[in-house]
Amino acid sequence: LKQISYADQLLLNKTDLVSSRDKERTMHRIRQINPLAQVHCTKYSRVNLDTILNIRGFELDSGIKCMTELQSSLIKKEKQASGINLSSDLHVNHSHDKLVQSVVVKETKPLDFSKVKRWIGELLWEPDAESGLDIFRVKGILNIHNEKHIFVVQAVHETFEIEASKELWTSKSFENEDRESRIIFIGRNLKAAKLSLRACVYGQT
């Protein structure tokens, strides 16, 4: 499960040997755990190497691309969330495999950079032992107070970075987008109370 959670690219082999229904169920399970990964259905593990090598998955521009792709998965999450009570800024995909989940947190107000950095660090380095919180991956875009550039946060287990990207909120790629922070977390025992950006809002005391 951790391999799926960490991955940017996944190979799903021998899909020619199963029914369409079983293939779809497997794809659905993968999307529950990691909606950001690109899945390649293969036969005899044959795949174009250019699609899985040198993808520069930890570069800032790549983070922008992932969050653009995340918008479509957010719509799917909301459709799948029937029967689940969600807060207004939290979208959860549940997997029954040892509580592996993907959670998207959103905030419309500008954020304080130092507060976000401290909050992410605490989640990764000092998780609540009682809750069993275990974060595998983090990726998102941030609306930082008084900054024209879109900031990107990325993390794999305990290693993370938050930096300004080359993209502006006023650029053509985002001209139709709300200036909204969006972060996806993948891990175990993700708690709504922990994963809220409201305490990171600029001016929030």
N, C-alpha and C positions, 0 to 999 in steps of 0.2 A: 504493500500500500504506500509506503514512503517513496518508493521508486516512482510510482504514478504521481504522487503529490509534488515531487521535486521537478518532474520532467517538463521541458518545453516541447519535445517531440516524442511521440509514442508510436511503436510499431505493433500492430495487432495482426499477428500472423495466422495462417491457416483459415482465413475467413471463408475460403471457398469450400470448406468441409462442414460448415454449419448452416443451419437454416437462416433465412432472413430475419426471422423473429429472434433467434438466439443472438445473432449479430447485433441487432438493434438494442436488445436488453443489455448486452455487454457495453456497447457504446454509451448507453444511458448511464450505466454504473460509473464508467470512467468520467463522464461529464459531471456527475455528482461530486466526485472526489477532486477533480481538477478541470474546471471549465476553460482554463487558459491554454492547455496543451493542444497541439495539433496532432490528430490521430491519423496514421497512415495504415490502411488495410492492405495487407500484403499476402502474397502467395510465394512459398519457398523463401520467405524473408527478403524478397527482391524489392529494392527501393532505390530511387535516384539519390545518390549520396549528396548531391548538392542541396537537397532539401533538409538533410539532417546534420550536415557538418558545416562548421564555420558560420553558425547562425548568429553568433554574437548576442546571445540571449540576455547578457547582463549589461548591455549598453543602454544608454538613456533613451535613444530614439526607438529602440526595440520595446521599451516599456510603454511608450506612447502608442505604438502599434497594438500592443496587447490590450491596452485599455479601450482602444477603439473596438477591437473584436469583442471585448467584454460587454459592450452595450447590447449586442444581440443575445448574449447568454443571460443578461439580466432580465430581458423580456421572457425568456424561457423559464427562468427561475420563478418569476411572478405567476406564470401560468401553472407551474408545478406546485406552488405553495398553498394550494387550496387545502383547508383544514389545519394549516399551521398559523398560529397567532404571531404575527411579525410586528415589530415596532416600525415607525414611519421611516427610520433611517437605516434599517437593517434587513438584508435579504439572506436567507439561509437555505442551503442545499444539504440535506441530511443523507448520510450513508450509514447503514446499520453495521458496517464492518468496524467494530471497535470505536465507534463514534467519530470517524473521520468525516469532516465537513468542509465545505467552502462557504465563506461568509463575506458578503460585500457590505461595507460601511460607507455611507455618504454624508456629506455635510455641505450646505450651501453657503455658509458664512466663511469669510477669510480666516485662515489659520495662523497661529503663531509658530514660526519655524522651530524655535528652541523647545516649545512645549511638545510639538509633534516628535522631534528627535528624542526627547526624554521619554515620552510615552512608548514609542516603539522599542527603545532600549530596555525599558522595564518589562515589557511584554516578552521580549526574547530572552533576556538575561536573568530576570527575577520573576518568573511566573508564579502564580499562586499555587503552591504545592497541593493544597487541599482540593482545589478544583480539578487538578490533573491537566491543566492547560498545557498543550504542546503544539507550538506553531511550526509548521514545516516551511511554508513559503508566504511571502508578502509581496504584493505588487500593486502600484497605484499611481494616480496623478493627484497633485495637491495644488490648491489655490492658496498661496501664501500671501499674507497681508503686505500690501505695498510693493508687490512684485509683478512685473509684466509677463515674465516667463512662467511656463508651466513647470512645476517641480515634479520630479519622479522619485518614488520610494520603491526600493527593491530589497528583498531579503531572502536568503536561503538559510534556514535554521538560525544560527546566532550571528550571522554576518549580514550587515545591512548598510545601505547608503541612501542618502537623500540629497539630491543635487538638482540644480536648475537645468532644464533641457534647452535645446535650441529653439523649441517651439514657443510662440507667443499665444496668449489667449485670444489675441485679435487676428491670428493668422487664418488663412483660408481654410485650413483643416478643421478649425474649431469655431468658425464664424457662426455656425448654427447651433453650437453647444452652450449649455448653461455653464457658467463659471462655478463649477462644483467639484469638490474633492471626492474621489472615489478610490477606495482601497479594498483589495480582495485578500482575505486570509484563508490559508488552507492548513488544516491541522486537526487535532483531537480536542474534544471538550471545549469548544469555543463558546464563550459566554457573552450574551448580549450586554450585560453590565460592564464587562471589561472592554468590549470592542465598540466604543463610541467615541467619536471625535469631538463631542461637545465640550469636553474639558480643554481641548486644544484650540478652541476658537480665540482669536485675538481679542484681548480686552476682557476675557472671561476670568473671573476670580474664583 
